[in-house]
Amino acid sequence: MLMNRYVIEEGKEIAYKNHVDFCIGTGRMGLALQKEYMEQLKLVQEEIGFSHIRGHGLFTDDMAIYHEYKDENDQVCVEYNFTYLDMVMDNYIGVGLKPFLELGFMPHKLASGTQTIFYWKGNTTPPKSYEAWNEMVVATLRHLMERYGADEVVTWPIEVWNEPNLPGFWFRADMDEYFKLFMETFRAIKKLDARFTVGGPAICGVDDKRWMDCFMKFCRENKLDIDFVTRHHYTTEFPERVGHYEYAKLSEAESGFENLQSTRDIIDSYEEYRGLPIHITEFNTSYVPDCPLHDTNRNAAYMAEQLSRLGDVNESYSYWTFGDLFEEMGVPYTPFHGGFGLMTDGCIHKPTFWTFRFYKDMVEGVCVERREDAYIVRMADGSYRGVLWYKTMSGENGGTKKDFEIVIPAKEKTYSLITKTVDEDTCNPLKLWHVMGEPANLSEEQKALLKEADKPLVEGRLLESTGGTVTAAFSVKENGVVYFELKACEIISDRGYSYERAIKSM
């Protein structure tokens, strides 16, 4: 039995930016035209509520923005179609989201080559004409400004491309060509309206230190006053493929945090860019959308630690993704297929959903305790909220538990303690789906049953303070996450009502 005892000091404050709700990821933007997609997104917004959304595919052919035709003189002309763009943006704005615009991929008619990525064939080659690329970007932004208001649209962050340090996402991972794309795009956008905030290079963890240093050096040499830097963050080793699935081993969290710190250090080594905001525009455990780890309680517990530390050196961190309607590797065969999402088909919450919900419920609090297995805040009304977790790296610790004692300053006599528990026994729709025979196509009855199993166990108890403190005890199972709220409580019963008498036999 493991035991941790944490004593909260009166007036203690720990500097930490809990920006869990700044941005959420999505698959390609065209998916926002589908009913199931919007049902999942609406539910995520109602129950958590993010500020921004980022996804691929703004300029891919399914969005139908870029077109070429020949006029009566046989000259090639360009025209734009914003029909689907408007529908997608209306859907985002309708659920309270601002776009975090990722500029990519390349329309086939504007592309210099034929290389594509994913089931939906996003073209990942440079433009055949940078002038035409810039005109398309500016025309798209100008249209958005006319439709939604310039003062609003200039508040939407803009990121140039996605993971150009990988040859699959950018032809030959050509650094010089990407830097050209970035500079051309940056200057075109700033010429349209200098208020736009533009950043990059949106790299993942492959050769990232060299790329980041070269990017900052390029910006310095070309006097690019960039507004922020972006990168990605994944925390598993190379996966093993079996059939439709990829199984990945978790990496030690500390190595990932050190890698993120290296990006901060590189940026701060350039005096003119010191302190520039870093946005992690994608993060998750595994970087593949068919990894069963994503559907587990182990993923939820691992993410609890990530969310307690990602704000140390980063302005924001966007989980990839909100839902499982996602087609990079093709259309999934089953509801629990290891997708990136916080929920899966049928709007069934995965355990990790609740980790995000718990942190969202603490956004307005002041951090008073932060450990490798605990994050606790004090709210403005003097109450306390916290998350406790017990992560395992492989799920093979033998069914142990971790006990906690949290000692909190108390000014009143009686306190109400509410807990919400997410672990393998209390909130595990994946296990229930397995017991049901792993049905590939859920009936409405099966969906309803799984939704009954996708919620935390809610419990409550009264605590009495002694000596100016109140002690709350918790027991957290392996791969468990426990959220708590502790606040002063005065019981004022109705005339003649007795709870004690009500629960006893008469």
N, C-alpha and C positions, 0 to 999 in steps of 0.2 A: 504494500500500500504506500503510495507516494503522498506527501503532505507538503503544502505550501501555505505559509502564514504571512499575510501582507498587512501591515499597519499603515493606514492612511493618516498622514499628519494634517492637523488643522491648518487651513490656508495654503496648503501645498499646491503648486501649479507646475506642470511640465509642458514646455512648449512643443506643440505638435499640431500639424495641419491635417485634420480629418476631412479630406476632400473626396470621400467615397462616392458622392453623388454628382460629381462634376460632369462625367461623361461615361457613356456605355457604348459598347461596340455592337455592330450588326454585320450580317452578311452583305452581299451586294445590294445596292440601294433599290434596284428594281423589285426586290422581294416585298417592298412596302406596298405593292399593289395587290398583294394576296390577303385574303380574309384571315387565315390562321395566323399569319405574321402580325397583323394589326391587333388581333385578339390577345396575343401574347404580349405585345408591346403596351397595349392599354393596361393590362393587368400589372405589368411591371411598374408602370408609371403610377398607378393607383396605390400600389402597396409599398413601393420604395420611392420613386420619383427622382429621376436624373435631370440634369440641366441641358446636356448636349448629347448628340449621337453621332458616331463616326462609322462609316462603312466604305467598302470598295465600290468601284464600278460607276462613278458619276458619268464618265464619258464612254463607257462600253456600249456596244451596238444595241443592247436591249433597251437602253434609255433613249436611243434614237435622236440624239441631239445634233450630231454632225452629219451633213449630207453634201454631196457634190453632184452637179449636173452640168450638161453642156448647153450653152445658149445657141441662138440661131447662127452665130458666127463660129460655132464649134469650139468656143472658149470654155474652159472649166470654171464653173462658178460654185460658190459655197452658199448654203442656206442652213438655218438652224431650226430645230423643232423642239419646243419646250413643253409639249403636252404632258409627257410622263413626268418630267422634272417638276412641274407644278403640282401634279397629283401626289408625288412623293413628299414634297415639301409641305403641302397642305396637311398631309397625314401626320408628319412629324410635329408641325406647329400645333395641330389640333390636340395632341396629347401633351403639350407643354415642353417640347424639345426644340432647342436650337441646333442646327447642323454644325458639326466640326468637319468642315469640307476637306476631304482628301481628293486631290486632283489626279485622276487616273481612272481607268487605264486608257490606252490609245484607241480612238475609233479606227476601224480597219482601213477606211479610205484615207485617213490621215497618217497611217503608220508607214514607217520606212521598211518594215519587215513583216514576216508572217508568224513569228514566235508568239504562242499564247500560253496561258496558264489556266488551270481549273476546268471543271466540267462545262462551265459557261464561256470558256474561251476568251478570257480577257487578254487583249494584245499588250505585250510588254516590251515593245520596241520604241525607240525615239520617234518623234514626228519627222515626216519627210520634209516638212517646212516649219521652222520655228515661228515664222511670221504667221502662218495659218493657225498654229497652236495657240499663240498669244491672242490672236483675234477671237478664237473660240472661247478661251478662258474669259476674256474681257466681256465678250457678248453675253456669256452665261451669267456673269456677275452683274452686269448692267441690267439684264432682264430681271434677276432676283431683286435688285434694288428698286426697280420700277414697280414690281409686284408687291413687295413686302415693306418697302420704305428704306431709303438709303441709310438712315440713322440706325435702323435695326440690323440690316445685313452686314454693315461694317463691323458689327460685334461678333460675327461668326468667324471663328478661327479658321485659317486656311493652311493646309499641309500639302506640300508638293511631293506627290508620288507615294509609294509604299515599298519599303525594304529594297532599295536599289543596290544594296550590297549582296544580294542574292541573284545569281544569273537567271533564275526562273522568273523573277519579278522585274528585272531590268536587263536587257540584252547584254550578255557577257559581263554583267556587274561592272560596267564601264564607268569608273568613277569620274573621269573627266567629262564624259557625256552627260552624266547626271548633274554635275555641277553647272554645266551649260544650261540644262533644262531649268535648274533652280534659279539661276541668275536671270535668265530671260523671263521666266514666269514672275519672279519677285518684282522685277522692274516694271513689267506690264501692269501688274495689279496695283502697285503703288502709284503709277501714273494715273490710273483710273481714279483712285481715291487713297490718299496716303494714310487714312485712318484704318484701313484693313490691317489685321495682324497676320503675318505670314511666317511660317517656319518649316523646318525639315531637320535632318535628312530622313527621318522615319526608318532608321535602320534597326535590324534585329541584332542578336548577339554573336554574329559571325564577323570576325575581323573588325569588331565595332570600335575598338580604341583607335586604330589607325584611321578608320573612316571618319570618326568624330573629330580627331585632331586635324585631318586634312580639310574637312569641311569648315571648321572654324578658321583655319589659315586662309582658305579660299575666300571666305566672307571678309576677312580682314583685308586681304590684298585687293579685293574688288570694292571695298568700302560699302558692303551691304549691311545696313542697319537692321538685322533680322530681329523679329519680335520674340521668338521663343525657339527652343530646340525640341525635337521629338525623337523618341526611340521606343523600342519594344522590350518586353521582359517576360521570358518563359523559364520555367524552373524544373524541367525534366531532362533526362538524358535521351539519347537517340532511341526511338521506339523499335519494337520488334513487331513485324506484321504477321498476323495469322488470319486468313480469310478476309473478312471485311473490316478487321479491327487492328489497331496498333496499341500495344501495351508498353507503357513507359514507366521508368523508375524515377521517383522524385529525386531532385538534387537537394543538397543541404541548403537551407534558406540563406545562411550567412554568405555563401559564395555569390549568390545572386545580389544581395545587398551591397557587397563589396564591388561588384561589377557596376551597379548603379552609381556608387560613390565615385568610381573612376571617371564616369561621364561628367559628373559635377566638377571634379578636379580639373579635367581637361578644359571645360568651358571657362572656369574661373582662372585658368592660367593665362587667358587673354584678357587684359585689363579692360578693354572696351566692352567685353561681353560678360564680365564678372556679375554673377547673380542673375543672369538671364533665366527666365522660367524654363523648366523642363517638363514637358508633357509626355507621360507614357501613354501612347495612343493605342497600345494593345498590351494586355498581360493576361496570363492564365498559368496553370501548371503546365500541361502539355500544349504543344504548338500544332497538334494535328486534330482534325474535327471528328475523329473516329476512335478516340481513346477512352475506354470504359472508366478510367480514373475520374473523369469529369462528373460522372453521375453518382459518385460515392460520398459517404460521410467523411472519408479521409480527405477528400478534396476540400470539403467545407472547413475542417479543422486546420488544414494547411493554410487556407486563405485567411483564416482569422489572424494568424500571425502576420501575413503579408499586409493586411489592411492596417495593422498597428504600426507599420514601419515605412510604408511606401511614401508617406508624406514627409519624411525626413529631408529628402533632397529634391523632391519632385513637386511641381505645382499641382499636377493631377495624374490620375492613373485610371485608365479606361479598361474595364473587364471585357474580354473578348469571348462571349457575346451575351446579349440579353436573352436570346432564345435559340432553339434548335432548328428553326427553319433556315437551312444553310446548305448550300449545294456545291461547295468547292470540290468535293470528291464524288459528286453525284448525289442523287436523291437517296437518303438513308432507307434501309430496309425495315427498321424497327423503331419504336419510340425511344427506347433506351439503347442508343447506339454510340454513346460516348461523345456526343456533340458538345460544343463549347458552352452552350447556353445555361442560364440560370433556371430555365424551365424547358420542358420538352413538350412534344405534341399533346394536344388536349389541355394545355395550360396547367400541366402538372409541375409543381415546384420541386426542384432538386434541393438537396440539403444546403448547397452553397448559396442558394437564394437567400436563406435566412441569415447567413453570415453577413451578407450585404444589408439586409433589412435591419439587423441589430446595430450595425455601425451607423446606418442612416439615423436611427433613433438616438444616437449619441452625438450627432454633428454639432448641435448647439451647446454641448457641454465643454467644460475645461478639464483637460487631462490631469488627473491627480496620481495615477499609478500606471506604470507600463512595464511589464515583464515579458519574458519569452512565452508566457502562457496566460497573460491577463492584460486587459486594457480597461481602465476605470475612469469615469468622468464625474464631475460635480455639475449639476444643472443650476440654472439661475435661481430656482426656487429653493435651493439647499438640498434637494434630493440627490441621490447617486444612482448612476447606471453603469453597468459593466458587462464585459464579455470575458468568459473563462473558457479555455480549450485544452484539449489533450490530444495532440497530433501524434501519429505514428508514421514512420516513413514507409513501412511495408505492410502494416496491418497484422503483424505476427508477434505481438507482445504477450499474448496469452490471456487476454481478457482482464487485464488489470484496470484499476481505477486510480484517479488522482484526486485527493481531497484538498480542499481549500478552506482556510479561515481568513475572512476579510474583516479587519477591525476598522470601524469607521467612526469619526467624531459624532457625538450625539448630544443634542440639547433638549430633546423631549424624552418622555418615558417609553412610549410605545411606538414601534415602527412596523410598517407593512412591507414584507418582502415578496415580490412577485418574480417568479422564474419562468423562463421559456427554454426548454431543453430540446436540442436536436442531436440525436445520436443514432446508432445502428438499431436500437430497440424502439425508439419513440417517433422517429421521423425518417423513414427509410423506404420510399416508394420503389426503389430499385429492387430491394429484397422481396417485396410483395409481388412485383412483376415477375420475378424469377419463380416464386412459389406458385404463381398463377399459370406457369408453363411458358413464360416468355412470349406471349402473343404478339405477333408482328403487326397486326391491324386491330386496334382496340375497338371494342363495341362501346356504346354509350354507358352501359352498365359497368364495364371494366374501367373506363375512365373515371366514373364516379367513385368506384371503390379505391382506385389509386389516389384520387384527390382527398379521400378521407385519411390516407396514410402519409400525406405530404406536408403535414402541419406540426409545429412544435407541441410538446406536452407543456401545458400551462399549469403551474401550481402556485400556491401562496401560503404564507404563514406569518404569524405575528411574533415579533421579537421585542424583548425588554432590554433597555439600556442599563448599564451599571458603570459607575465611575466615570461618566462622561463619554463612554463609547458604547457602541452596539456591535456585536460580533455575529456575522453571518457565515454559516458553514455550508459547503457545497461538496458534492461528490460528482466528478465528471468521468464518464466512461471513455475508453479508448475511442479516438476519432469523434469525440463528442464536443459540442459547443453549447455553453449555457449562458444565456443572457439574464441579467437581473436588474430590477428596479427597487430601490430602498428609499422609503419616504416616511416621514412622521405621520402617525395615524391616530386620530381620536375617534373612538367608536361612540356614536350618539344613537342609541336605540329608540325606536318608536315606543310610545307608551304601551306597556304591557308585553313588549317583545323580549324574548330571551333566546339567544342562539343556543346556549348550552342546553336549555330545556327542550328546544325544538329537535335536537339531534339525539335526545335520549328517549327511551321507550316510556310511555305514559302509564 
